[in-house]
Amino acid sequence: MAPPCKIIGFCCEHALNEEKELTGKDWLQSQSTVKVSVSPCSSKADMLALMKAFESGVDGVFVLGCATDDCSLVDGCRRAGKLVNYTKRLLDEISLGGERLEMFHLGTPGCECMEQAVGTMIRRIEALEVKGE
């Protein structure tokens, strides 16, 4: 069995309901390898922060933002999406793999969506580890 993967999530505070999402929930406690960094907007996750996360040894990174038509900063989640796509291309160029980075947009700030983002990343990284990438 592969060792647990390490994942960092950069999350928009407006896309999360911190009371429901981040405090004492079973999914976070059972996935001790998932760390969440909350910022005022998903667009605050810059390329340097994303790349430094990989440099620190994590296996995967995700950015979680508002729904594209419901961003509290008008266009922040679209900018974040463009940044993530650009950074994915850079990760491919350095043979680290762009699939280790993903942008998720929440339609509503529900815990189920956060769990889906985390679950998707865990399954993706575990599949890459099995392949040996």
C-alpha positions as CSV (number, residue, x, y, z in Angstrom):
1,M,0.0,0.0,0.0
2,A,1.3,3.4,-0.9
3,P,2.1,5.9,1.8
4,P,-0.6,8.6,2.4
5,C,-0.4,11.5,0.0
6,K,0.3,15.1,1.1
7,I,-2.0,17.7,-0.3
8,I,-2.4,21.5,0.3
9,G,-5.5,23.4,-0.6
10,F,-5.6,27.1,-1.1
11,C,-9.2,28.1,-0.4
12,C,-11.3,31.3,-0.8
13,E,-12.9,32.3,2.5
14,H,-16.1,33.3,0.7
15,A,-16.4,29.8,-0.8
16,L,-16.1,28.1,2.6
17,N,-18.4,28.2,5.5
18,E,-15.6,27.9,8.1
19,E,-17.9,26.7,10.8
20,K,-19.0,23.7,8.7
21,E,-15.9,23.1,6.6
22,L,-12.8,23.5,8.7
23,T,-13.5,23.0,12.4
24,G,-13.5,19.5,13.8
25,K,-14.9,17.7,10.8
26,D,-14.3,14.0,10.3
27,W,-13.1,14.3,6.7
28,L,-10.3,16.8,7.8
29,Q,-9.3,14.7,10.8
30,S,-9.2,11.5,8.9
31,Q,-7.2,13.1,6.1
32,S,-4.4,14.4,8.2
33,T,-2.3,14.7,5.1
34,V,-4.6,17.5,3.8
35,K,-3.7,21.0,4.8
36,V,-5.9,24.0,4.1
37,S,-4.8,27.6,3.7
38,V,-7.7,30.1,3.7
39,S,-7.3,33.5,2.0
40,P,-9.7,36.3,1.2
41,C,-9.9,35.1,-2.5
42,S,-8.7,32.2,-4.5
43,S,-6.8,34.7,-6.7
44,K,-4.5,35.4,-3.7
45,A,-2.8,32.0,-4.4
46,D,0.0,33.1,-6.6
47,M,2.3,31.0,-8.8
48,L,5.2,31.2,-6.3
49,A,3.0,29.9,-3.5
50,L,1.8,27.0,-5.7
51,M,5.3,26.1,-6.8
52,K,6.7,26.4,-3.2
53,A,4.1,24.0,-2.0
54,F,5.5,21.4,-4.4
55,E,9.1,22.3,-3.4
56,S,8.1,21.6,0.2
57,G,7.3,18.0,-0.7
58,V,3.6,17.9,-1.2
59,D,2.2,15.5,-3.7
60,G,-0.8,17.6,-4.9
61,V,-2.2,21.1,-4.6
62,F,-5.7,22.4,-5.2
63,V,-7.2,25.9,-5.3
64,L,-10.8,26.2,-4.2
65,G,-12.8,29.2,-5.3
66,C,-16.3,30.6,-5.6
67,A,-18.6,29.8,-8.5
68,T,-17.4,31.7,-11.5
69,D,-20.5,33.9,-11.6
70,D,-20.7,34.5,-7.8
71,C,-17.2,35.7,-7.0
72,S,-17.2,38.3,-4.2
73,L,-14.3,40.1,-5.9
74,V,-16.0,40.1,-9.3
75,D,-13.3,38.3,-11.3
76,G,-11.0,36.7,-8.7
77,C,-11.9,33.1,-9.3
78,R,-11.4,33.5,-13.1
79,R,-7.9,35.0,-12.5
80,A,-7.2,32.1,-10.2
81,G,-8.3,29.6,-12.9
82,K,-6.0,31.2,-15.4
83,L,-3.1,31.2,-12.9
84,V,-3.7,27.5,-12.1
85,N,-3.8,26.6,-15.9
86,Y,-0.5,28.5,-16.5
87,T,1.2,26.8,-13.5
88,K,0.0,23.4,-14.7
89,R,1.8,24.0,-18.0
90,L,5.0,24.9,-16.1
91,L,4.7,21.8,-13.9
92,D,4.4,19.7,-17.2
93,E,7.5,21.5,-18.6
94,I,9.6,20.5,-15.6
95,S,8.2,17.0,-15.7
96,L,6.5,17.2,-12.3
97,G,3.0,16.8,-13.9
98,G,0.3,19.4,-14.2
99,E,-2.3,16.9,-13.1
100,R,-0.9,17.3,-9.5
101,L,-2.6,20.8,-9.5
102,E,-6.3,21.6,-9.9
103,M,-8.7,24.4,-9.6
104,F,-12.2,23.8,-8.2
105,H,-15.1,26.2,-8.2
106,L,-17.9,25.8,-5.7
107,G,-21.5,26.4,-6.7
108,T,-22.4,26.8,-3.0
109,P,-20.4,26.9,0.1
110,G,-21.4,23.3,1.1
111,C,-19.2,20.8,2.9
112,E,-20.0,18.1,0.2
113,C,-18.3,20.2,-2.4
114,M,-15.2,20.6,-0.3
115,E,-15.1,16.9,0.3
116,Q,-15.4,16.2,-3.4
117,A,-12.4,18.5,-4.1
118,V,-10.3,16.7,-1.5
119,G,-11.5,13.3,-2.5
120,T,-10.8,14.0,-6.2
121,M,-7.2,15.1,-5.4
122,I,-6.5,12.2,-3.1
123,R,-7.7,9.7,-5.7
124,R,-5.8,11.4,-8.5
125,I,-2.5,11.5,-6.5
126,E,-2.9,7.9,-5.3
127,A,-3.4,6.8,-9.0
128,L,-0.3,8.7,-10.0
129,E,1.7,7.1,-7.2
130,V,0.6,3.6,-8.3
131,K,1.7,4.5,-11.9
132,G,5.0,5.6,-10.5
133,E,4.8,9.2,-11.8
